[in-house]
């Protein structure tokens, strides 16, 4: 066995191992630092505050909406609805849901949402505040899961859901079907 270095021989395998260990450790340290940054930074990122209808005729982004969690972490939505239809309307139902916009139907608003009886008239260009004790349309607009149960999120959680409005034009025939307007709502849940 010849383990003693003889003059003129080099240990190429040792140089390769030193190279791999040095750069491997450097990459490992970089990965650890990135993981720590992700663990610290991602939870502090907040969802953008947005309320955007998928079709023209309504807006809800003129005044910031608020998502509130009560002491039981039940989520409620407070917002301002703007009628930009150019016609007077009657709002008969409102739903806040975590369901994707494509999954919300009029029947969901009628069964899981807030029914306004009598329907709330809105003149063309009128803005109505909905969902708070001092709102034009009072009563809590609780956000619902797809199965109709109340959505529960802790304060500072990110919310992504759908706002559904069931309405009809004031000049529609009484037996005309109701219409549905859908908005995507995102934001951070605040404590009550």
PyMOL commands that place a pseudoatom at each C-alpha (Angstrom):
pseudoatom trace, name=CA, resn=UNK, resi=1, chain=A, elem=C, hetatm=0, pos=[0.000, 0.000, 0.000]
pseudoatom trace, name=CA, resn=UNK, resi=2, chain=A, elem=C, hetatm=0, pos=[1.345, 3.227, -1.138]
pseudoatom trace, name=CA, resn=UNK, resi=3, chain=A, elem=C, hetatm=0, pos=[-0.247, 6.123, 0.823]
pseudoatom trace, name=CA, resn=UNK, resi=4, chain=A, elem=C, hetatm=0, pos=[2.780, 8.297, 1.084]
pseudoatom trace, name=CA, resn=UNK, resi=5, chain=A, elem=C, hetatm=0, pos=[2.971, 11.007, -1.505]
pseudoatom trace, name=CA, resn=UNK, resi=6, chain=A, elem=C, hetatm=0, pos=[5.808, 10.423, -3.812]
pseudoatom trace, name=CA, resn=UNK, resi=7, chain=A, elem=C, hetatm=0, pos=[7.419, 13.275, -5.616]
pseudoatom trace, name=CA, resn=UNK, resi=8, chain=A, elem=C, hetatm=0, pos=[5.833, 13.923, -9.004]
pseudoatom trace, name=CA, resn=UNK, resi=9, chain=A, elem=C, hetatm=0, pos=[2.442, 12.367, -8.168]
pseudoatom trace, name=CA, resn=UNK, resi=10, chain=A, elem=C, hetatm=0, pos=[-0.677, 14.522, -7.618]
pseudoatom trace, name=CA, resn=UNK, resi=11, chain=A, elem=C, hetatm=0, pos=[-3.883, 13.683, -5.914]
pseudoatom trace, name=CA, resn=UNK, resi=12, chain=A, elem=C, hetatm=0, pos=[-6.457, 14.815, -8.498]
pseudoatom trace, name=CA, resn=UNK, resi=13, chain=A, elem=C, hetatm=0, pos=[-9.316, 13.103, -6.670]
pseudoatom trace, name=CA, resn=UNK, resi=14, chain=A, elem=C, hetatm=0, pos=[-8.640, 15.144, -3.540]
pseudoatom trace, name=CA, resn=UNK, resi=15, chain=A, elem=C, hetatm=0, pos=[-8.742, 18.410, -5.502]
pseudoatom trace, name=CA, resn=UNK, resi=16, chain=A, elem=C, hetatm=0, pos=[-12.089, 17.456, -7.060]
pseudoatom trace, name=CA, resn=UNK, resi=17, chain=A, elem=C, hetatm=0, pos=[-13.551, 16.552, -3.669]
pseudoatom trace, name=CA, resn=UNK, resi=18, chain=A, elem=C, hetatm=0, pos=[-12.380, 19.834, -2.127]
pseudoatom trace, name=CA, resn=UNK, resi=19, chain=A, elem=C, hetatm=0, pos=[-13.947, 21.718, -5.046]
pseudoatom trace, name=CA, resn=UNK, resi=20, chain=A, elem=C, hetatm=0, pos=[-17.271, 19.899, -4.707]
pseudoatom trace, name=CA, resn=UNK, resi=21, chain=A, elem=C, hetatm=0, pos=[-17.424, 20.295, -0.944]
pseudoatom trace, name=CA, resn=UNK, resi=22, chain=A, elem=C, hetatm=0, pos=[-16.573, 24.022, -1.066]
pseudoatom trace, name=CA, resn=UNK, resi=23, chain=A, elem=C, hetatm=0, pos=[-19.147, 24.901, -3.720]
pseudoatom trace, name=CA, resn=UNK, resi=24, chain=A, elem=C, hetatm=0, pos=[-21.699, 22.445, -2.359]
pseudoatom trace, name=CA, resn=UNK, resi=25, chain=A, elem=C, hetatm=0, pos=[-21.538, 24.076, 1.068]
pseudoatom trace, name=CA, resn=UNK, resi=26, chain=A, elem=C, hetatm=0, pos=[-21.842, 27.530, -0.515]
pseudoatom trace, name=CA, resn=UNK, resi=27, chain=A, elem=C, hetatm=0, pos=[-24.974, 26.446, -2.412]
pseudoatom trace, name=CA, resn=UNK, resi=28, chain=A, elem=C, hetatm=0, pos=[-26.397, 24.857, 0.733]
pseudoatom trace, name=CA, resn=UNK, resi=29, chain=A, elem=C, hetatm=0, pos=[-25.919, 28.101, 2.689]
pseudoatom trace, name=CA, resn=UNK, resi=30, chain=A, elem=C, hetatm=0, pos=[-27.617, 30.082, -0.104]
pseudoatom trace, name=CA, resn=UNK, resi=31, chain=A, elem=C, hetatm=0, pos=[-30.588, 27.686, -0.056]
pseudoatom trace, name=CA, resn=UNK, resi=32, chain=A, elem=C, hetatm=0, pos=[-30.897, 27.996, 3.727]
pseudoatom trace, name=CA, resn=UNK, resi=33, chain=A, elem=C, hetatm=0, pos=[-30.883, 31.814, 3.493]
pseudoatom trace, name=CA, resn=UNK, resi=34, chain=A, elem=C, hetatm=0, pos=[-33.553, 31.728, 0.752]
pseudoatom trace, name=CA, resn=UNK, resi=35, chain=A, elem=C, hetatm=0, pos=[-35.727, 29.377, 2.803]
pseudoatom trace, name=CA, resn=UNK, resi=36, chain=A, elem=C, hetatm=0, pos=[-35.506, 31.690, 5.813]
pseudoatom trace, name=CA, resn=UNK, resi=37, chain=A, elem=C, hetatm=0, pos=[-36.410, 34.699, 3.660]
pseudoatom trace, name=CA, resn=UNK, resi=38, chain=A, elem=C, hetatm=0, pos=[-39.409, 32.876, 2.191]
pseudoatom trace, name=CA, resn=UNK, resi=39, chain=A, elem=C, hetatm=0, pos=[-40.566, 31.779, 5.639]
pseudoatom trace, name=CA, resn=UNK, resi=40, chain=A, elem=C, hetatm=0, pos=[-40.315, 35.327, 6.992]
pseudoatom trace, name=CA, resn=UNK, resi=41, chain=A, elem=C, hetatm=0, pos=[-41.442, 37.381, 3.973]
pseudoatom trace, name=CA, resn=UNK, resi=42, chain=A, elem=C, hetatm=0, pos=[-44.325, 35.317, 2.514]
pseudoatom trace, name=CA, resn=UNK, resi=43, chain=A, elem=C, hetatm=0, pos=[-46.566, 35.416, 5.594]
pseudoatom trace, name=CA, resn=UNK, resi=44, chain=A, elem=C, hetatm=0, pos=[-46.208, 39.183, 5.770]
pseudoatom trace, name=CA, resn=UNK, resi=45, chain=A, elem=C, hetatm=0, pos=[-47.296, 39.699, 2.155]
pseudoatom trace, name=CA, resn=UNK, resi=46, chain=A, elem=C, hetatm=0, pos=[-50.895, 40.829, 1.952]
pseudoatom trace, name=CA, resn=UNK, resi=47, chain=A, elem=C, hetatm=0, pos=[-53.383, 40.193, -0.804]
pseudoatom trace, name=CA, resn=UNK, resi=48, chain=A, elem=C, hetatm=0, pos=[-54.082, 43.274, -2.903]
pseudoatom trace, name=CA, resn=UNK, resi=49, chain=A, elem=C, hetatm=0, pos=[-57.278, 45.074, -1.945]
pseudoatom trace, name=CA, resn=UNK, resi=50, chain=A, elem=C, hetatm=0, pos=[-59.475, 44.662, -5.022]
pseudoatom trace, name=CA, resn=UNK, resi=51, chain=A, elem=C, hetatm=0, pos=[-63.158, 44.480, -5.878]
pseudoatom trace, name=CA, resn=UNK, resi=52, chain=A, elem=C, hetatm=0, pos=[-63.760, 44.137, -9.612]
pseudoatom trace, name=CA, resn=UNK, resi=53, chain=A, elem=C, hetatm=0, pos=[-66.974, 43.222, -11.417]
pseudoatom trace, name=CA, resn=UNK, resi=54, chain=A, elem=C, hetatm=0, pos=[-66.633, 40.888, -14.378]
pseudoatom trace, name=CA, resn=UNK, resi=55, chain=A, elem=C, hetatm=0, pos=[-69.172, 42.795, -16.473]
pseudoatom trace, name=CA, resn=UNK, resi=56, chain=A, elem=C, hetatm=0, pos=[-69.884, 46.507, -16.894]
pseudoatom trace, name=CA, resn=UNK, resi=57, chain=A, elem=C, hetatm=0, pos=[-72.717, 48.154, -14.996]
pseudoatom trace, name=CA, resn=UNK, resi=58, chain=A, elem=C, hetatm=0, pos=[-71.434, 48.022, -11.429]
pseudoatom trace, name=CA, resn=UNK, resi=59, chain=A, elem=C, hetatm=0, pos=[-68.297, 49.054, -9.601]
pseudoatom trace, name=CA, resn=UNK, resi=60, chain=A, elem=C, hetatm=0, pos=[-67.184, 48.407, -6.056]
pseudoatom trace, name=CA, resn=UNK, resi=61, chain=A, elem=C, hetatm=0, pos=[-63.649, 49.806, -6.204]
pseudoatom trace, name=CA, resn=UNK, resi=62, chain=A, elem=C, hetatm=0, pos=[-64.366, 53.535, -5.781]
pseudoatom trace, name=CA, resn=UNK, resi=63, chain=A, elem=C, hetatm=0, pos=[-64.152, 53.254, -2.003]
pseudoatom trace, name=CA, resn=UNK, resi=64, chain=A, elem=C, hetatm=0, pos=[-62.067, 50.502, -0.361]
pseudoatom trace, name=CA, resn=UNK, resi=65, chain=A, elem=C, hetatm=0, pos=[-64.004, 47.480, 0.832]
pseudoatom trace, name=CA, resn=UNK, resi=66, chain=A, elem=C, hetatm=0, pos=[-63.357, 45.909, 4.216]
pseudoatom trace, name=CA, resn=UNK, resi=67, chain=A, elem=C, hetatm=0, pos=[-63.195, 42.259, 5.209]
pseudoatom trace, name=CA, resn=UNK, resi=68, chain=A, elem=C, hetatm=0, pos=[-63.748, 41.823, 8.940]
pseudoatom trace, name=CA, resn=UNK, resi=69, chain=A, elem=C, hetatm=0, pos=[-63.382, 38.777, 11.204]
pseudoatom trace, name=CA, resn=UNK, resi=70, chain=A, elem=C, hetatm=0, pos=[-65.352, 38.738, 14.446]
pseudoatom trace, name=CA, resn=UNK, resi=71, chain=A, elem=C, hetatm=0, pos=[-64.176, 37.056, 17.641]
pseudoatom trace, name=CA, resn=UNK, resi=72, chain=A, elem=C, hetatm=0, pos=[-65.232, 33.645, 16.237]
pseudoatom trace, name=CA, resn=UNK, resi=73, chain=A, elem=C, hetatm=0, pos=[-63.298, 34.371, 12.988]
pseudoatom trace, name=CA, resn=UNK, resi=74, chain=A, elem=C, hetatm=0, pos=[-66.514, 34.608, 10.935]
pseudoatom trace, name=CA, resn=UNK, resi=75, chain=A, elem=C, hetatm=0, pos=[-65.726, 36.818, 7.923]
pseudoatom trace, name=CA, resn=UNK, resi=76, chain=A, elem=C, hetatm=0, pos=[-68.020, 39.697, 6.865]
pseudoatom trace, name=CA, resn=UNK, resi=77, chain=A, elem=C, hetatm=0, pos=[-67.807, 42.034, 3.879]
pseudoatom trace, name=CA, resn=UNK, resi=78, chain=A, elem=C, hetatm=0, pos=[-68.472, 45.786, 3.986]
pseudoatom trace, name=CA, resn=UNK, resi=79, chain=A, elem=C, hetatm=0, pos=[-68.345, 47.634, 0.667]
pseudoatom trace, name=CA, resn=UNK, resi=80, chain=A, elem=C, hetatm=0, pos=[-69.760, 50.382, -1.531]
pseudoatom trace, name=CA, resn=UNK, resi=81, chain=A, elem=C, hetatm=0, pos=[-71.780, 49.370, -4.585]
pseudoatom trace, name=CA, resn=UNK, resi=82, chain=A, elem=C, hetatm=0, pos=[-71.955, 51.890, -7.449]
pseudoatom trace, name=CA, resn=UNK, resi=83, chain=A, elem=C, hetatm=0, pos=[-74.711, 51.620, -10.068]
pseudoatom trace, name=CA, resn=UNK, resi=84, chain=A, elem=C, hetatm=0, pos=[-73.119, 52.560, -13.393]
pseudoatom trace, name=CA, resn=UNK, resi=85, chain=A, elem=C, hetatm=0, pos=[-75.854, 50.854, -15.468]
pseudoatom trace, name=CA, resn=UNK, resi=86, chain=A, elem=C, hetatm=0, pos=[-77.345, 54.138, -16.658]
pseudoatom trace, name=CA, resn=UNK, resi=87, chain=A, elem=C, hetatm=0, pos=[-80.739, 52.847, -15.416]
pseudoatom trace, name=CA, resn=UNK, resi=88, chain=A, elem=C, hetatm=0, pos=[-82.452, 52.494, -12.068]
pseudoatom trace, name=CA, resn=UNK, resi=89, chain=A, elem=C, hetatm=0, pos=[-82.237, 49.016, -10.558]
pseudoatom trace, name=CA, resn=UNK, resi=90, chain=A, elem=C, hetatm=0, pos=[-83.674, 47.018, -7.671]
pseudoatom trace, name=CA, resn=UNK, resi=91, chain=A, elem=C, hetatm=0, pos=[-81.155, 44.947, -5.693]
pseudoatom trace, name=CA, resn=UNK, resi=92, chain=A, elem=C, hetatm=0, pos=[-82.831, 41.904, -4.147]
pseudoatom trace, name=CA, resn=UNK, resi=93, chain=A, elem=C, hetatm=0, pos=[-79.906, 39.786, -2.939]
pseudoatom trace, name=CA, resn=UNK, resi=94, chain=A, elem=C, hetatm=0, pos=[-76.218, 39.893, -2.021]
pseudoatom trace, name=CA, resn=UNK, resi=95, chain=A, elem=C, hetatm=0, pos=[-73.729, 37.066, -1.471]
pseudoatom trace, name=CA, resn=UNK, resi=96, chain=A, elem=C, hetatm=0, pos=[-70.093, 37.023, -0.383]
pseudoatom trace, name=CA, resn=UNK, resi=97, chain=A, elem=C, hetatm=0, pos=[-68.563, 33.629, -1.163]
pseudoatom trace, name=CA, resn=UNK, resi=98, chain=A, elem=C, hetatm=0, pos=[-65.158, 31.979, -1.329]
pseudoatom trace, name=CA, resn=UNK, resi=99, chain=A, elem=C, hetatm=0, pos=[-66.347, 30.113, -4.422]
pseudoatom trace, name=CA, resn=UNK, resi=100, chain=A, elem=C, hetatm=0, pos=[-64.689, 31.051, -7.728]
pseudoatom trace, name=CA, resn=UNK, resi=101, chain=A, elem=C, hetatm=0, pos=[-66.654, 33.587, -9.783]
pseudoatom trace, name=CA, resn=UNK, resi=102, chain=A, elem=C, hetatm=0, pos=[-67.678, 30.956, -12.327]
pseudoatom trace, name=CA, resn=UNK, resi=103, chain=A, elem=C, hetatm=0, pos=[-69.296, 28.805, -9.623]
pseudoatom trace, name=CA, resn=UNK, resi=104, chain=A, elem=C, hetatm=0, pos=[-71.674, 31.438, -8.188]
pseudoatom trace, name=CA, resn=UNK, resi=105, chain=A, elem=C, hetatm=0, pos=[-75.272, 31.229, -9.452]
pseudoatom trace, name=CA, resn=UNK, resi=106, chain=A, elem=C, hetatm=0, pos=[-78.449, 33.193, -8.702]
pseudoatom trace, name=CA, resn=UNK, resi=107, chain=A, elem=C, hetatm=0, pos=[-79.692, 30.236, -6.686]
pseudoatom trace, name=CA, resn=UNK, resi=108, chain=A, elem=C, hetatm=0, pos=[-76.574, 30.477, -4.457]
pseudoatom trace, name=CA, resn=UNK, resi=109, chain=A, elem=C, hetatm=0, pos=[-77.300, 34.144, -3.739]
pseudoatom trace, name=CA, resn=UNK, resi=110, chain=A, elem=C, hetatm=0, pos=[-80.935, 33.343, -2.980]
pseudoatom trace, name=CA, resn=UNK, resi=111, chain=A, elem=C, hetatm=0, pos=[-80.158, 30.358, -0.706]
pseudoatom trace, name=CA, resn=UNK, resi=112, chain=A, elem=C, hetatm=0, pos=[-76.930, 31.431, 1.048]
pseudoatom trace, name=CA, resn=UNK, resi=113, chain=A, elem=C, hetatm=0, pos=[-76.860, 35.212, 0.660]
pseudoatom trace, name=CA, resn=UNK, resi=114, chain=A, elem=C, hetatm=0, pos=[-78.661, 38.156, 2.214]
pseudoatom trace, name=CA, resn=UNK, resi=115, chain=A, elem=C, hetatm=0, pos=[-82.140, 38.726, 0.808]
pseudoatom trace, name=CA, resn=UNK, resi=116, chain=A, elem=C, hetatm=0, pos=[-83.227, 42.357, 0.700]
pseudoatom trace, name=CA, resn=UNK, resi=117, chain=A, elem=C, hetatm=0, pos=[-86.955, 42.535, 1.274]
pseudoatom trace, name=CA, resn=UNK, resi=118, chain=A, elem=C, hetatm=0, pos=[-88.205, 44.801, -0.081]
pseudoatom trace, name=CA, resn=UNK, resi=119, chain=A, elem=C, hetatm=0, pos=[-85.616, 45.106, -2.835]
pseudoatom trace, name=CA, resn=UNK, resi=120, chain=A, elem=C, hetatm=0, pos=[-83.278, 48.095, -2.458]
pseudoatom trace, name=CA, resn=UNK, resi=121, chain=A, elem=C, hetatm=0, pos=[-83.840, 50.648, -5.249]
pseudoatom trace, name=CA, resn=UNK, resi=122, chain=A, elem=C, hetatm=0, pos=[-80.734, 52.312, -6.707]
pseudoatom trace, name=CA, resn=UNK, resi=123, chain=A, elem=C, hetatm=0, pos=[-80.978, 55.225, -9.115]
pseudoatom trace, name=CA, resn=UNK, resi=124, chain=A, elem=C, hetatm=0, pos=[-78.575, 55.451, -12.055]
pseudoatom trace, name=CA, resn=UNK, resi=125, chain=A, elem=C, hetatm=0, pos=[-75.205, 56.667, -10.745]
pseudoatom trace, name=CA, resn=UNK, resi=126, chain=A, elem=C, hetatm=0, pos=[-76.153, 56.091, -7.089]
pseudoatom trace, name=CA, resn=UNK, resi=127, chain=A, elem=C, hetatm=0, pos=[-73.688, 54.611, -4.593]
pseudoatom trace, name=CA, resn=UNK, resi=128, chain=A, elem=C, hetatm=0, pos=[-74.868, 52.464, -1.695]
pseudoatom trace, name=CA, resn=UNK, resi=129, chain=A, elem=C, hetatm=0, pos=[-72.835, 51.317, 1.286]
pseudoatom trace, name=CA, resn=UNK, resi=130, chain=A, elem=C, hetatm=0, pos=[-73.608, 47.719, 2.208]
pseudoatom trace, name=CA, resn=UNK, resi=131, chain=A, elem=C, hetatm=0, pos=[-72.878, 45.498, 5.156]
pseudoatom trace, name=CA, resn=UNK, resi=132, chain=A, elem=C, hetatm=0, pos=[-72.229, 47.666, 8.186]
pseudoatom trace, name=CA, resn=UNK, resi=133, chain=A, elem=C, hetatm=0, pos=[-74.317, 49.020, 11.044]
pseudoatom trace, name=CA, resn=UNK, resi=134, chain=A, elem=C, hetatm=0, pos=[-74.214, 52.547, 9.566]
pseudoatom trace, name=CA, resn=UNK, resi=135, chain=A, elem=C, hetatm=0, pos=[-74.588, 51.355, 5.960]
pseudoatom trace, name=CA, resn=UNK, resi=136, chain=A, elem=C, hetatm=0, pos=[-77.413, 52.223, 3.594]
pseudoatom trace, name=CA, resn=UNK, resi=137, chain=A, elem=C, hetatm=0, pos=[-78.210, 48.516, 3.476]
pseudoatom trace, name=CA, resn=UNK, resi=138, chain=A, elem=C, hetatm=0, pos=[-77.695, 47.329, 7.031]
pseudoatom trace, name=CA, resn=UNK, resi=139, chain=A, elem=C, hetatm=0, pos=[-77.231, 43.789, 8.150]
pseudoatom trace, name=CA, resn=UNK, resi=140, chain=A, elem=C, hetatm=0, pos=[-74.149, 41.673, 8.065]
pseudoatom trace, name=CA, resn=UNK, resi=141, chain=A, elem=C, hetatm=0, pos=[-73.002, 40.218, 4.776]
pseudoatom trace, name=CA, resn=UNK, resi=142, chain=A, elem=C, hetatm=0, pos=[-71.269, 37.088, 6.002]
pseudoatom trace, name=CA, resn=UNK, resi=143, chain=A, elem=C, hetatm=0, pos=[-68.954, 35.367, 3.565]
pseudoatom trace, name=CA, resn=UNK, resi=144, chain=A, elem=C, hetatm=0, pos=[-69.957, 31.782, 2.844]
pseudoatom trace, name=CA, resn=UNK, resi=145, chain=A, elem=C, hetatm=0, pos=[-68.198, 28.609, 1.736]
pseudoatom trace, name=CA, resn=UNK, resi=146, chain=A, elem=C, hetatm=0, pos=[-69.532, 26.770, -1.306]
pseudoatom trace, name=CA, resn=UNK, resi=147, chain=A, elem=C, hetatm=0, pos=[-71.602, 24.495, 0.956]
pseudoatom trace, name=CA, resn=UNK, resi=148, chain=A, elem=C, hetatm=0, pos=[-73.308, 27.507, 2.591]
pseudoatom trace, name=CA, resn=UNK, resi=149, chain=A, elem=C, hetatm=0, pos=[-71.403, 27.418, 5.885]
pseudoatom trace, name=CA, resn=UNK, resi=150, chain=A, elem=C, hetatm=0, pos=[-69.828, 30.600, 7.206]
pseudoatom trace, name=CA, resn=UNK, resi=151, chain=A, elem=C, hetatm=0, pos=[-66.249, 31.279, 6.110]
pseudoatom trace, name=CA, resn=UNK, resi=152, chain=A, elem=C, hetatm=0, pos=[-63.807, 31.383, 9.006]
pseudoatom trace, name=CA, resn=UNK, resi=153, chain=A, elem=C, hetatm=0, pos=[-60.469, 33.168, 8.657]
pseudoatom trace, name=CA, resn=UNK, resi=154, chain=A, elem=C, hetatm=0, pos=[-58.192, 34.624, 11.296]
pseudoatom trace, name=CA, resn=UNK, resi=155, chain=A, elem=C, hetatm=0, pos=[-57.346, 38.336, 11.173]
pseudoatom trace, name=CA, resn=UNK, resi=156, chain=A, elem=C, hetatm=0, pos=[-54.475, 39.148, 8.773]
pseudoatom trace, name=CA, resn=UNK, resi=157, chain=A, elem=C, hetatm=0, pos=[-55.402, 36.164, 6.588]
pseudoatom trace, name=CA, resn=UNK, resi=158, chain=A, elem=C, hetatm=0, pos=[-55.685, 36.674, 2.845]
pseudoatom trace, name=CA, resn=UNK, resi=159, chain=A, elem=C, hetatm=0, pos=[-59.168, 36.432, 1.359]
pseudoatom trace, name=CA, resn=UNK, resi=160, chain=A, elem=C, hetatm=0, pos=[-60.053, 35.663, -2.249]
pseudoatom trace, name=CA, resn=UNK, resi=161, chain=A, elem=C, hetatm=0, pos=[-63.701, 35.273, -3.128]
pseudoatom trace, name=CA, resn=UNK, resi=162, chain=A, elem=C, hetatm=0, pos=[-66.717, 36.445, -5.044]
pseudoatom trace, name=CA, resn=UNK, resi=163, chain=A, elem=C, hetatm=0, pos=[-69.405, 39.043, -4.519]
pseudoatom trace, name=CA, resn=UNK, resi=164, chain=A, elem=C, hetatm=0, pos=[-72.734, 38.206, -6.147]
pseudoatom trace, name=CA, resn=UNK, resi=165, chain=A, elem=C, hetatm=0, pos=[-75.518, 40.765, -6.654]
pseudoatom trace, name=CA, resn=UNK, resi=166, chain=A, elem=C, hetatm=0, pos=[-79.019, 39.724, -7.768]
pseudoatom trace, name=CA, resn=UNK, resi=167, chain=A, elem=C, hetatm=0, pos=[-80.895, 42.637, -9.317]
pseudoatom trace, name=CA, resn=UNK, resi=168, chain=A, elem=C, hetatm=0, pos=[-83.425, 43.690, -11.929]
pseudoatom trace, name=CA, resn=UNK, resi=169, chain=A, elem=C, hetatm=0, pos=[-83.999, 46.908, -13.822]
pseudoatom trace, name=CA, resn=UNK, resi=170, chain=A, elem=C, hetatm=0, pos=[-86.747, 49.081, -12.341]
pseudoatom trace, name=CA, resn=UNK, resi=171, chain=A, elem=C, hetatm=0, pos=[-88.630, 49.148, -15.675]
pseudoatom trace, name=CA, resn=UNK, resi=172, chain=A, elem=C, hetatm=0, pos=[-88.518, 45.333, -16.140]
pseudoatom trace, name=CA, resn=UNK, resi=173, chain=A, elem=C, hetatm=0, pos=[-91.797, 43.433, -16.155]
pseudoatom trace, name=CA, resn=UNK, resi=174, chain=A, elem=C, hetatm=0, pos=[-92.661, 42.043, -12.692]
pseudoatom trace, name=CA, resn=UNK, resi=175, chain=A, elem=C, hetatm=0, pos=[-92.292, 38.439, -13.878]
pseudoatom trace, name=CA, resn=UNK, resi=176, chain=A, elem=C, hetatm=0, pos=[-88.992, 39.069, -15.693]
pseudoatom trace, name=CA, resn=UNK, resi=177, chain=A, elem=C, hetatm=0, pos=[-86.078, 36.947, -14.396]
pseudoatom trace, name=CA, resn=UNK, resi=178, chain=A, elem=C, hetatm=0, pos=[-83.562, 38.491, -12.043]
pseudoatom trace, name=CA, resn=UNK, resi=179, chain=A, elem=C, hetatm=0, pos=[-80.053, 39.231, -13.243]
pseudoatom trace, name=CA, resn=UNK, resi=180, chain=A, elem=C, hetatm=0, pos=[-76.741, 38.337, -11.614]
pseudoatom trace, name=CA, resn=UNK, resi=181, chain=A, elem=C, hetatm=0, pos=[-73.635, 40.518, -11.398]
pseudoatom trace, name=CA, resn=UNK, resi=182, chain=A, elem=C, hetatm=0, pos=[-70.372, 38.983, -10.165]
pseudoatom trace, name=CA, resn=UNK, resi=183, chain=A, elem=C, hetatm=0, pos=[-67.287, 40.677, -8.700]
pseudoatom trace, name=CA, resn=UNK, resi=184, chain=A, elem=C, hetatm=0, pos=[-63.973, 39.199, -7.624]
pseudoatom trace, name=CA, resn=UNK, resi=185, chain=A, elem=C, hetatm=0, pos=[-62.961, 40.351, -4.126]
pseudoatom trace, name=CA, resn=UNK, resi=186, chain=A, elem=C, hetatm=0, pos=[-59.471, 40.049, -2.648]
pseudoatom trace, name=CA, resn=UNK, resi=187, chain=A, elem=C, hetatm=0, pos=[-57.980, 41.535, 0.479]
pseudoatom trace, name=CA, resn=UNK, resi=188, chain=A, elem=C, hetatm=0, pos=[-56.656, 41.043, 3.950]
pseudoatom trace, name=CA, resn=UNK, resi=189, chain=A, elem=C, hetatm=0, pos=[-59.045, 40.185, 6.767]
pseudoatom trace, name=CA, resn=UNK, resi=190, chain=A, elem=C, hetatm=0, pos=[-59.090, 42.705, 9.638]
pseudoatom trace, name=CA, resn=UNK, resi=191, chain=A, elem=C, hetatm=0, pos=[-59.994, 42.094, 13.252]
pseudoatom trace, name=CA, resn=UNK, resi=192, chain=A, elem=C, hetatm=0, pos=[-63.313, 43.513, 14.431]
for i in range(1, 192): cmd.bond("trace and resi %d" % i, "trace and resi %d" % (i + 1))
show_as sticks, trace
zoom trace
